[in-house]
Amino acid sequence: MIDERTVPYAALLLRLALGMLALAHAWLKIFVFTMPGFVKYFAGLGLPEWFAYAIVALEVLGGAALIVGVLVRWVALLFVAELAGTIIMVHAAAGLAFTNPRGGWEFPALWIVAAIVLVLIGDGPYALIRSWPVRLSRP
């Protein structure tokens, strides 16, 4: 049985956690790898260099949007796409465990599942700008 009284707060908690993770990943790219280093890494993967800036922008703006509750479902969908690309381009060949050299795909896959859950359950309370309304009939 679903406790409809607590689901909105689960959405809020998930929104805050994913937003903070996104900001932490952006911080890592900007201040540890540095933007020139991250851009070079992207080029080494065969991706256009400008795409590295788009990824960092998504993580900064998307992370902040999740935290304050701006179009949460749309932002979560963008993160699903980013993380699927991350698995395909970087982590799939390394195997499951994220502790493997080059990191495995377990962490990005978990993040994808969490983002999909956020898409399904919605914005949660205290969202500034609501995403699309989804009304599913009850079984």
N, C-alpha and C positions, 0 to 999 in steps of 0.2 A: 504494500500500500504506500502511496506517495503522500508525504506530509506536505500539503500545499502551503502550510504556514511557514515552513522553513526553506522551501525551494528558492524563494527570492534572495534569501540571505546566502545560500550556497552560491548563487550566481554572483552576488556581490563579492564574496570571498574569492571565487575563482577569477573574477575580473581583476581584482587587486593583485592576486598572485601572478597571473599571466602578464599584467602590465609591468609589474616590478621586474619580472624575469626579462622581458623585452628591453627595458631600460638598462638592466645589468649587462645584457649582451651588447647593446649599443655602446655602453661605456667601455667595455672590453675592447671593442673594435676601434674606438676613437683614441683611447688613452693608453692601451697596452700594445695592441698591434700597430697603432697609429693609422690614420687614413691612408697615407701613401703606401704603407705596408699592406693594408687590406685591399687597396686598389690593385696592387701588384699581384696579390694572391688571386683575386678574381680574374685578372688577365691570364694568369697561369692556368686557370681552369678552362680557359677558352671563352670566357664571358666578356662582354664589353665592359670597359672600365667604369663607365657611367653607372652601370648597374650596381656597383658597390655602394655608391652614394644613395641610390634608391633604397637599397636594403637598410642602410643605417637610418635613413629618413623614416622608413616604415617602422623600424624598431623604436625610434625616439617618439615620433608622432603617434604611432599606433599604441605604444606602451602608455603614453600619457592619456590617450583617448580612452583606453580601457580603464585606467585608474579613475578618471573623472566621469566616465560613463557617456561617451560620445559615440553614437552609431556603433555600438559594441558588436552587434552581429556581423556587420560589414567588415569591421577591423579584424574580427576573429577569422572570417573567411580569407582575408588577405594573408593572415599568419599561416593558415592551413596551406595556402599556395607556396608561401616562402619556405616553409619547413619541408614540404614535399620536395621542392627543388633542392633543398639542402641534403635531404636523404639521397636523392638520385645523383646529384653532382659530387657529393663528398663522402657521405657516411655509409652508403650501401655496401660498397666493396670492402669496408673494414669489418663487416660482421655485426652481430647484435650488440656486444658489450661496448659501452661508451668509453671504457678504460683501454680499449685496444688502441694501437697506434692509429692516428688520424680519426679516432673516435668512431664508435659504432652508431647504429641508428636507433637505439632504444630511447634515448632522451628526446630527440626530435619527434619520434613516433608518439611518445607519451604526450608531448606538447600538442601534437596534432589532435589527438583524442580529446584533450582538455579543451582545445579551441572549438572542436565540433560540439562538445557538450555545451559550451557557452552559446554557440549559435542556436542550439535546440532549446535551451531553457530561457534564454533572453537576457536582457540588460540587468535585471535585478533592481533593488531599490536605490534611490539616490543617483540615478543616471540623469545627466544633464540633457542629453538629446537622445530620445528613444530611437531604436532601430525599427524596422518594419514590424507591424503587428502580425503575429502568427497565432491563428486560432485553430487548434486541432480539435476535432470532435473527440469526446471521451469514449473509450471502449465500453 
